[in-house]
Amino acid sequence: MKYKNTLQKGRVRYIVFKEGDKWYAVALEFNIIEAGDDPREVLLYLFEAIRGYVKSVIKIKARPQVLNQRADEEYEKLWDRLQEKKGVPLSKYLPPVYTFGERTLAVV
């Protein structure tokens, strides 16, 4: 089976959105979620968690499956909606979205 992400390279998709009075940052392929009161803060925490996760996976030489997890259906649907409507202001989304994108798995 060919994996999107390997120990040598890959990308992870992320979304930062608001639900109720909390902001959530999600790394889809890793099922990592950070929550807090400020979207910039949860994004920073998410990137730190991703970096630590990838470093640990490389250190223990884990199988590629841990870098290619199936995301929760709710997050996949939100990702798909965001991809379909690129160019639409993020403030128009429900739930409200702060940012989304992909991040390289390179560990510095």
C-alpha positions, 0 to 999 in steps of 0.5 A, spaced: 500 500 500 502 506 498 502 512 503 501 519 502 506 521 508 512 517 509 518 518 515 521 522 509 516 526 507 509 528 506 504 533 508 498 534 513 492 538 512 489 543 518 483 547 519 482 552 525 475 553 526 470 556 532 465 552 535 461 555 541 466 560 544 472 555 543 477 555 537 479 548 535 485 547 531 485 540 527 491 536 524 486 531 519 491 526 518 494 525 525 487 526 529 490 531 533 486 537 536 488 543 540 482 547 543 483 554 546 480 561 546 484 564 541 485 562 534 492 564 533 494 560 540 491 554 538 494 554 531 501 555 534 499 549 539 497 545 533 504 546 529 508 544 536 504 538 537 505 536 529 512 537 530 513 533 536 508 528 533 512 527 527 519 527 531 516 521 535 514 517 529 521 518 526 525 517 532 521 510 533 521 508 526 513 507 526 509 504 521 507 509 516 499 508 518 500 513 524 502 519 519 496 517 514 490 516 519 483 517 517 480 524 519 473 524 522 468 525 517 466 532 520 473 535 519 473 531 512 466 534 510 469 541 512 475 541 508 471 539 502 467 545 503 473 549 504 476 547 498 470 548 493 469 555 496 476 557 495 476 565 494 470 566 499 471 570 505 473 565 511 468 569 515 462 567 511 463 559 513 459 556 518 462 554 523 467 560 523 473 558 520 480 562 522 484 559 517 486 552 513 491 549 509 497 544 508 503 544 512 510 540 510 512 534 515 519 536 515 522 536 521 528 541 523 
